[in-house]
Amino acid sequence: MNISKAEFHKFAEVFRLTTGSTMKDGEILNGYKKYTSKNRLELFSKIDLIIKDRNIPFDKALPLITVDLNVLAAEEQTDPAILLMIYVASLNKYKNKKYNNTSTQSKKIHDT
């Protein structure tokens, strides 16, 4: 992501508000940077499934997605704001490309 510090702060605020994270901007960015491209793709595919599985109006889906992101963050031993940053930063890269779901999970993270 090539954006200014002020622009990143706005994104970080959205990541925090959406996920309930208390991480500071720099912590989110450093957490994001620790993942390789391959790891980011694996996490992107997991998050994408979470979001697509919540095929209901956004106002009803958001609280459920927030919980699911927090569950995934706990499983991955990371912060949900970092996961959301990985997803948002990867959208343009992967949204028009086919990717393999690299998740080895045999069940969904959540039940509706």
DSSP file (Angstrom, degrees, kcal/mol; ACC not computed):
  #  RESIDUE AA STRUCTURE BP1 BP2  ACC     N-H-->O    O-->H-N    N-H-->O    O-->H-N    TCO  KAPPA ALPHA  PHI   PSI    X-CA   Y-CA   Z-CA
    1    1 A M              0   0    0      0, 0.0     2,-0.9     0, 0.0    88,-0.0   0.000 360.0 360.0 360.0 118.2    0.0    0.0    0.0
    2    2 A N        +     0   0    0      0, 0.0     2,-0.3     0, 0.0     0, 0.0  -0.759 360.0 126.3-105.0  85.5    1.5    3.3   -1.1
    3    3 A I        -     0   0    0     -2,-0.9     0, 0.0     1,-0.0     0, 0.0  -0.913  60.8 -93.2-136.2 162.6   -0.4    5.9    0.8
    4    4 A S     >  -     0   0    0     -2,-0.3     4,-2.7     1,-0.1     5,-0.2  -0.236  37.1-109.3 -71.8 164.7    0.5    8.7    3.1
    5    5 A K  H  > S+     0   0    0      1,-0.2     4,-2.2     2,-0.2     5,-0.1   0.891 120.8  51.1 -60.8 -40.4    0.7    8.4    6.9
    6    6 A A  H  > S+     0   0    0      2,-0.2     4,-1.4     1,-0.2    -1,-0.2   0.900 111.0  47.5 -65.6 -41.1   -2.5   10.5    7.2
    7    7 A E  H  > S+     0   0    0      1,-0.2     4,-1.8     2,-0.2    -2,-0.2   0.910 111.1  51.3 -66.4 -41.0   -4.4    8.3    4.7
    8    8 A F  H  X S+     0   0    0     -4,-2.7     4,-3.2     1,-0.2     5,-0.2   0.893 103.8  58.8 -63.1 -38.1   -3.2    5.1    6.4
    9    9 A H  H  X S+     0   0    0     -4,-2.2     4,-2.3     1,-0.2    -1,-0.2   0.895 104.2  51.4 -57.5 -40.2   -4.4    6.5    9.7
   10   10 A K  H  X S+     0   0    0     -4,-1.4     4,-1.8     2,-0.2    -1,-0.2   0.923 112.0  46.0 -63.3 -44.1   -7.9    6.7    8.3
   11   11 A F  H  X S+     0   0    0     -4,-1.8     4,-2.7     1,-0.2    -2,-0.2   0.929 110.8  52.9 -62.6 -44.7   -7.8    3.1    7.1
   12   12 A A  H  X S+     0   0    0     -4,-3.2     4,-2.7     1,-0.2    -2,-0.2   0.878 106.3  53.9 -60.2 -38.3   -6.4    2.0   10.5
   13   13 A E  H  X S+     0   0    0     -4,-2.3     4,-3.0    -5,-0.2    -1,-0.2   0.917 109.6  47.3 -61.1 -43.2   -9.3    3.7   12.2
   14   14 A V  H  X S+     0   0    0     -4,-1.8     4,-2.6     2,-0.2     5,-0.2   0.921 111.1  51.4 -64.0 -43.2  -11.8    1.8   10.0
   15   15 A F  H  X S+     0   0    0     -4,-2.7     4,-1.9     2,-0.2     6,-0.4   0.921 113.9  44.5 -59.2 -43.9   -9.9   -1.4   10.7
   16   16 A R  H  X>S+     0   0    0     -4,-2.7     4,-2.7     2,-0.2     5,-0.5   0.938 114.8  47.0 -66.1 -47.5  -10.1   -0.7   14.5
   17   17 A L  H  <5S+     0   0    0     -4,-3.0    -2,-0.2     1,-0.2    -1,-0.2   0.869 115.0  46.9 -63.7 -36.8  -13.7    0.3   14.4
   18   18 A T  H  <5S+     0   0    0     -4,-2.6    -1,-0.2    -5,-0.2    -2,-0.2   0.859 125.0  28.2 -73.0 -36.2  -14.8   -2.7   12.3
   19   19 A T  H  <5S-     0   0    0     -4,-1.9    -2,-0.2    -5,-0.2    -3,-0.2   0.624  99.3-119.5-104.4 -14.9  -12.9   -5.3   14.3
   20   20 A G  T  <5 +     0   0    0     -4,-2.7    -3,-0.2     1,-0.2    -4,-0.1   0.590  58.6 157.0  82.7  10.5  -12.7   -3.9   17.9
   21   21 A S      < -     0   0    0     -5,-0.5    -1,-0.2    -6,-0.4    -2,-0.1  -0.299  37.2-161.1 -68.1 152.9   -8.9   -3.9   17.7
   22   22 A T        +     0   0    0      2,-0.1    -1,-0.1    -5,-0.0    -6,-0.1   0.203  46.4 131.4-115.2  11.4   -6.9   -1.6   20.0
   23   23 A M        -     0   0    0      1,-0.1     2,-0.1   -11,-0.1    -7,-0.1  -0.321  57.2-120.2 -66.4 146.7   -3.7   -1.8   17.9
   24   24 A K     >  -     0   0    0      1,-0.1     4,-2.2    -8,-0.0     3,-0.3  -0.432  30.9-101.7 -79.9 162.0   -1.9    1.4   17.0
   25   25 A D  H  > S+     0   0    0      1,-0.2     4,-2.4     2,-0.2     5,-0.2   0.912 121.9  48.7 -50.6 -51.0   -1.3    2.3   13.4
   26   26 A G  H  > S+     0   0    0      1,-0.2     4,-2.7     2,-0.2    -1,-0.2   0.839 108.9  53.4 -62.7 -34.6    2.3    1.2   13.4
   27   27 A E  H  > S+     0   0    0     -3,-0.3     4,-2.3     2,-0.2    -1,-0.2   0.889 109.3  48.5 -67.7 -38.9    1.5   -2.1   15.0
   28   28 A I  H  X S+     0   0    0     -4,-2.2     4,-2.3     2,-0.2    -2,-0.2   0.946 114.1  46.3 -64.2 -47.6   -1.1   -2.9   12.3
   29   29 A L  H  X S+     0   0    0     -4,-2.4     4,-2.3     1,-0.2    -2,-0.2   0.916 113.7  47.5 -62.9 -44.4    1.3   -2.0    9.6
   30   30 A N  H  X S+     0   0    0     -4,-2.7     4,-1.1     1,-0.2    -1,-0.2   0.886 111.2  51.8 -65.2 -38.0    4.2   -4.0   11.1
   31   31 A G  H  < S+     0   0    0     -4,-2.3     4,-0.4    -5,-0.2     3,-0.3   0.896 110.4  49.0 -63.2 -40.1    1.8   -6.9   11.6
   32   32 A Y  H >< S+     0   0    0     -4,-2.3     3,-1.4     1,-0.2    -2,-0.2   0.919 108.3  53.7 -62.8 -44.8    0.8   -6.7    8.0
   33   33 A K  H 3< S+     0   0    0     -4,-2.3    -1,-0.2     1,-0.3    -2,-0.2   0.712  94.5  69.4 -67.2 -21.1    4.4   -6.6    6.8
   34   34 A K  T 3< S+     0   0    0     -4,-1.1     2,-0.3    -3,-0.3    -1,-0.3   0.687  85.5  84.8 -73.7 -14.8    5.4   -9.7    8.7
   35   35 A Y  S <  S-     0   0    0     -3,-1.4     2,-0.1    -4,-0.4    -3,-0.0  -0.684  75.9-132.9 -89.9 139.2    3.3  -11.9    6.3
   36   36 A T     >  -     0   0    0     -2,-0.3     4,-2.6     1,-0.1     5,-0.2  -0.330  31.4-102.4 -77.0 168.0    4.7  -13.1    3.0
   37   37 A S  H  > S+     0   0    0      1,-0.2     4,-2.2     2,-0.2     5,-0.2   0.892 125.0  52.1 -58.2 -39.9    2.7  -12.8   -0.2
   38   38 A K  H  > S+     0   0    0      2,-0.2     4,-2.2     1,-0.2    -1,-0.2   0.925 110.2  47.5 -63.5 -45.0    1.8  -16.5    0.0
   39   39 A N  H  > S+     0   0    0      1,-0.2     4,-2.6     2,-0.2     5,-0.2   0.902 110.8  52.3 -62.4 -40.6    0.6  -16.1    3.6
   40   40 A R  H  X S+     0   0    0     -4,-2.6     4,-3.0     1,-0.2    -1,-0.2   0.901 108.8  50.0 -63.1 -40.6   -1.4  -13.0    2.6
   41   41 A L  H  X S+     0   0    0     -4,-2.2     4,-2.3     2,-0.2    -1,-0.2   0.912 110.6  49.9 -64.2 -42.3   -3.1  -15.0   -0.2
   42   42 A E  H  X S+     0   0    0     -4,-2.2     4,-1.6     2,-0.2    -2,-0.2   0.927 115.2  43.1 -60.9 -45.6   -3.9  -17.8    2.2
   43   43 A L  H  X S+     0   0    0     -4,-2.6     4,-2.7     1,-0.2     5,-0.3   0.897 110.7  56.1 -68.5 -39.8   -5.5  -15.4    4.7
   44   44 A F  H  X S+     0   0    0     -4,-3.0     4,-3.0     1,-0.2    -2,-0.2   0.925 106.9  49.8 -55.8 -45.6   -7.2  -13.5    1.9
   45   45 A S  H  X S+     0   0    0     -4,-2.3     4,-1.8     1,-0.2    -1,-0.2   0.882 111.4  48.6 -65.2 -37.2   -9.0  -16.6    0.8
   46   46 A K  H  X S+     0   0    0     -4,-1.6     4,-1.8     2,-0.2    -1,-0.2   0.922 114.8  44.7 -65.9 -44.3  -10.1  -17.5    4.3
   47   47 A I  H  X S+     0   0    0     -4,-2.7     4,-2.5     1,-0.2     5,-0.2   0.899 109.8  55.6 -67.0 -40.5  -11.4  -13.9    4.9
   48   48 A D  H  X S+     0   0    0     -4,-3.0     4,-2.7    -5,-0.3     5,-0.2   0.896 107.3  49.9 -59.9 -40.7  -13.1  -13.9    1.5
   49   49 A L  H  X S+     0   0    0     -4,-1.8     4,-2.4     2,-0.2    -1,-0.2   0.905 108.8  52.5 -63.8 -41.5  -15.0  -17.1    2.4
   50   50 A I  H  X S+     0   0    0     -4,-1.8     4,-0.8     2,-0.2    -2,-0.2   0.939 113.7  43.1 -57.8 -47.6  -16.1  -15.5    5.7
   51   51 A I  H >< S+     0   0    0     -4,-2.5     3,-0.7     1,-0.2    -2,-0.2   0.916 115.4  47.4 -68.7 -43.6  -17.5  -12.5    3.9
   52   52 A K  H 3< S+     0   0    0     -4,-2.7    -1,-0.2     1,-0.2    -2,-0.2   0.828 105.3  60.3 -69.1 -30.6  -19.1  -14.4    1.1
   53   53 A D  H 3< S+     0   0    0     -4,-2.4     2,-1.4     1,-0.2    -1,-0.2   0.745  91.6  71.3 -67.8 -21.7  -20.7  -16.9    3.5
   54   54 A R    <<  +     0   0    0     -4,-0.8     2,-2.0    -3,-0.7    -1,-0.2  -0.545  63.5 167.4 -92.9  68.5  -22.5  -14.0    5.1
   55   55 A N        +     0   0    0     -2,-1.4    -1,-0.1    -3,-0.1    -3,-0.1  -0.429  39.5  99.8 -86.3  63.3  -24.9  -13.4    2.2
   56   56 A I  S    S-     0   0    0     -2,-2.0     5,-0.1     1,-0.1    -2,-0.1  -0.865  87.2 -58.1-137.1 169.3  -27.3  -11.1    4.1
   57   57 A P    >>  -     0   0    0      0, 0.0     4,-2.3     0, 0.0     3,-1.2  -0.172  53.4-116.0 -53.8 145.2  -27.7   -7.3    4.2
   58   58 A F  H 3> S+     0   0    0      1,-0.3     4,-2.8     2,-0.2    -2,-0.0   0.852 111.7  57.2 -54.2 -43.2  -24.6   -5.5    5.3
   59   59 A D  H 34 S+     0   0    0      1,-0.2    -1,-0.3     2,-0.2     0, 0.0   0.812 114.9  39.1 -62.7 -28.6  -26.0   -4.1    8.5
   60   60 A K  H <> S+     0   0    0     -3,-1.2     4,-0.6     2,-0.1    -1,-0.2   0.787 117.4  50.0 -87.0 -30.6  -26.9   -7.6    9.7
   61   61 A A  H  X S+     0   0    0     -4,-2.3     4,-2.9     1,-0.2     3,-0.3   0.846  94.5  71.8 -76.9 -35.3  -23.7   -9.2    8.3
   62   62 A L  H  X S+     0   0    0     -4,-2.8     4,-2.6     1,-0.2     5,-0.2   0.890  97.3  47.0 -55.8 -48.1  -21.1   -6.8    9.8
   63   63 A P  H  > S+     0   0    0      0, 0.0     4,-1.8     0, 0.0    -1,-0.2   0.891 115.5  47.5 -61.6 -35.5  -21.4   -7.9   13.4
   64   64 A L  H  X S+     0   0    0     -4,-0.6     4,-2.5    -3,-0.3    -2,-0.2   0.902 111.7  49.4 -70.0 -41.7  -21.2  -11.5   12.4
   65   65 A I  H  X S+     0   0    0     -4,-2.9     4,-2.9     2,-0.2     5,-0.2   0.895 108.4  54.8 -63.4 -40.1  -18.2  -10.8   10.1
   66   66 A T  H  X S+     0   0    0     -4,-2.6     4,-2.0    -5,-0.3    -1,-0.2   0.925 109.9  46.0 -59.5 -45.4  -16.5   -9.0   13.0
   67   67 A V  H  X S+     0   0    0     -4,-1.8     4,-2.2     1,-0.2    -2,-0.2   0.935 112.8  50.4 -62.6 -46.0  -16.9  -12.0   15.3
   68   68 A D  H  X S+     0   0    0     -4,-2.5     4,-2.6     1,-0.2    -2,-0.2   0.886 109.2  51.2 -61.3 -39.8  -15.7  -14.3   12.5
   69   69 A L  H  X S+     0   0    0     -4,-2.9     4,-2.5     1,-0.2    -1,-0.2   0.888 109.9  50.3 -64.6 -38.3  -12.6  -12.1   12.0
   70   70 A N  H  X S+     0   0    0     -4,-2.0     4,-2.0    -5,-0.2    -2,-0.2   0.877 110.5  49.3 -67.4 -37.1  -11.9  -12.2   15.7
   71   71 A V  H  X S+     0   0    0     -4,-2.2     4,-2.3     2,-0.2    -2,-0.2   0.941 113.0  46.7 -65.0 -47.3  -12.2  -16.0   15.7
   72   72 A L  H  X S+     0   0    0     -4,-2.6     4,-2.5     1,-0.2    -2,-0.2   0.902 110.1  54.1 -61.2 -41.0   -9.8  -16.3   12.7
   73   73 A A  H  X>S+     0   0    0     -4,-2.5     5,-2.5     1,-0.2     4,-0.7   0.908 108.7  48.8 -60.2 -42.1   -7.4  -13.9   14.3
   74   74 A A  H ><5S+     0   0    0     -4,-2.0     3,-0.6     1,-0.2    -1,-0.2   0.916 112.1  48.6 -63.9 -42.3   -7.3  -16.0   17.4
   75   75 A E  H 3<5S+     0   0    0     -4,-2.3    -2,-0.2     1,-0.2    -1,-0.2   0.875 117.1  41.5 -64.1 -37.2   -6.7  -19.1   15.3
   76   76 A E  H 3<5S-     0   0    0     -4,-2.5    -1,-0.2    -5,-0.2    -2,-0.2   0.448 109.4-124.0 -90.1  -1.4   -3.9  -17.4   13.4
   77   77 A Q  T <<5S+     0   0    0     -4,-0.7     2,-0.2    -3,-0.6    -3,-0.2   0.941  74.9 103.7  54.6  52.7   -2.5  -15.7   16.5
   78   78 A T  S   <S-     0   0    0     -5,-2.5    -1,-0.2    -6,-0.1    -2,-0.1  -0.780  76.9 -84.3-143.3-173.5   -2.8  -12.2   15.1
   79   79 A D    >>  -     0   0    0     -2,-0.2     4,-1.6    -3,-0.1     3,-0.7  -0.795  28.0-129.6-101.9 142.4   -5.0   -9.2   15.4
   80   80 A P  H 3> S+     0   0    0      0, 0.0     4,-2.4     0, 0.0     5,-0.2   0.804 107.9  60.9 -62.9 -27.7   -8.3   -8.9   13.5
   81   81 A A  H 3> S+     0   0    0      2,-0.2     4,-2.1     1,-0.2     5,-0.1   0.876 103.4  51.0 -65.4 -35.4   -7.3   -5.4   12.3
   82   82 A I  H <> S+     0   0    0     -3,-0.7     4,-2.5     2,-0.2    -1,-0.2   0.913 109.6  50.3 -66.5 -42.2   -4.2   -6.9   10.6
   83   83 A L  H  X S+     0   0    0     -4,-1.6     4,-2.3     1,-0.2    -2,-0.2   0.919 110.3  49.3 -61.6 -43.3   -6.5   -9.5    8.9
   84   84 A L  H  X S+     0   0    0     -4,-2.4     4,-2.8     1,-0.2     5,-0.2   0.886 110.2  51.2 -64.9 -37.3   -8.8   -6.8    7.7
   85   85 A M  H  X S+     0   0    0     -4,-2.1     4,-3.0     2,-0.2     5,-0.3   0.923 108.7  51.3 -64.0 -43.0   -5.8   -4.8    6.3
   86   86 A I  H  X S+     0   0    0     -4,-2.5     4,-1.3     2,-0.2    -2,-0.2   0.925 112.9  46.6 -58.5 -43.7   -4.6   -7.9    4.5
   87   87 A Y  H  X S+     0   0    0     -4,-2.3     4,-1.0     2,-0.2     3,-0.3   0.957 115.7  43.0 -64.2 -51.3   -8.1   -8.4    3.0
   88   88 A V  H >< S+     0   0    0     -4,-2.8     3,-0.6     1,-0.2     4,-0.5   0.909 114.7  50.0 -63.6 -42.7   -8.5   -4.7    1.9
   89   89 A A  H 3< S+     0   0    0     -4,-3.0     4,-0.3    -5,-0.2    -1,-0.2   0.768 115.0  45.3 -67.3 -24.6   -5.0   -4.4    0.6
   90   90 A S  H 3X S+     0   0    0     -4,-1.3     4,-2.5    -3,-0.3     5,-0.4   0.559  85.5  92.7 -96.2  -9.6   -5.4   -7.6   -1.5
   91   91 A L  H <X S+     0   0    0     -4,-1.0     4,-2.7    -3,-0.6     5,-0.2   0.917  89.8  42.8 -53.5 -51.5   -8.8   -6.9   -2.9
   92   92 A N  H  4 S+     0   0    0     -4,-0.5     4,-0.4     1,-0.2    -1,-0.2   0.856 115.3  51.5 -64.6 -34.0   -7.6   -5.3   -6.2
   93   93 A K  H  4 S+     0   0    0     -4,-0.3    -1,-0.2     1,-0.2    -2,-0.2   0.891 126.2  19.8 -70.2 -40.0   -4.9   -7.9   -6.6
   94   94 A Y  H >< S+     0   0    0     -4,-2.5     3,-1.1     1,-0.1    -2,-0.2   0.580  96.5  89.5-110.1 -12.0   -7.1  -11.0   -6.2
   95   95 A K  T 3< S+     0   0    0     -4,-2.7    -3,-0.1    -5,-0.4    -1,-0.1   0.825 100.5  34.0 -64.5 -30.7  -10.7   -9.9   -6.9
   96   96 A N  T 3  S+     0   0    0     -4,-0.4     2,-0.4    -5,-0.2    -1,-0.3   0.378 109.0  80.7-102.5   4.0  -10.5  -10.6  -10.6
   97   97 A K  S <  S-     0   0    0     -3,-1.1     2,-0.4     0, 0.0    -4,-0.0  -0.824  81.0-118.3-109.4 148.5   -8.2  -13.6  -10.4
   98   98 A K        -     0   0    0     -2,-0.4     2,-0.4     2,-0.0    -2,-0.1  -0.661  36.5-177.7 -77.1 137.7   -9.0  -17.1   -9.5
   99   99 A Y        -     0   0    0     -2,-0.4     2,-0.4   -54,-0.0    -5,-0.0  -0.984  26.5-117.0-134.9 150.7   -7.3  -18.3   -6.4
  100  100 A N        -     0   0    0     -2,-0.4     2,-0.9     1,-0.1   -55,-0.1  -0.680  29.7-116.4 -84.7 137.0   -7.3  -21.6   -4.7
  101  101 A N        -     0   0    0     -2,-0.4   -59,-0.1     1,-0.2    -1,-0.1  -0.645  31.7-172.9 -71.6 108.1   -8.8  -21.8   -1.3
  102  102 A T        +     0   0    0     -2,-0.9     2,-0.2   -61,-0.2    -1,-0.2   0.376  40.8 124.3 -88.2   4.9   -5.6  -22.8    0.6
  103  103 A S        -     0   0    0      1,-0.1    -2,-0.1   -61,-0.1   -60,-0.0  -0.458  45.5-164.6 -67.5 133.7   -7.5  -23.3    3.8
  104  104 A T        +     0   0    0     -2,-0.2    -1,-0.1     3,-0.0     2,-0.1   0.293  48.5 125.3 -99.0   8.0   -7.0  -26.8    5.3
  105  105 A Q        -     0   0    0      1,-0.1     4,-0.1     2,-0.0    -2,-0.0  -0.444  50.3-156.9 -69.2 139.0  -10.0  -26.4    7.6
  106  106 A S  S    S+     0   0    0     -2,-0.1     2,-0.3     2,-0.1    -1,-0.1   0.586  75.5  37.9 -92.6 -10.9  -12.5  -29.1    7.2
  107  107 A K  S    S-     0   0    0      1,-0.0    -2,-0.0     2,-0.0     2,-0.0  -0.921  93.1 -91.4-134.8 163.0  -15.4  -27.0    8.7
  108  108 A K        -     0   0    0     -2,-0.3    -2,-0.1     1,-0.1     3,-0.0  -0.321  30.6-125.2 -67.9 154.6  -16.5  -23.4    8.5
  109  109 A I  S    S+     0   0    0     -4,-0.1     2,-0.3     1,-0.0    -1,-0.1   0.791  91.1  26.4 -69.8 -28.3  -15.2  -21.0   11.1
  110  110 A H        -     0   0    0    -39,-0.0     2,-0.4   -60,-0.0    -2,-0.1  -0.885  65.9-142.1-134.8 161.8  -18.8  -20.1   12.0
  111  111 A D              0   0    0     -2,-0.3    -2,-0.0     1,-0.1     0, 0.0  -0.958 360.0 360.0-120.1 144.7  -22.3  -21.4   12.0
  112  112 A T              0   0    0     -2,-0.4    -1,-0.1     0, 0.0   -48,-0.0   0.441 360.0 360.0 -96.0 360.0  -25.3  -19.3   11.1
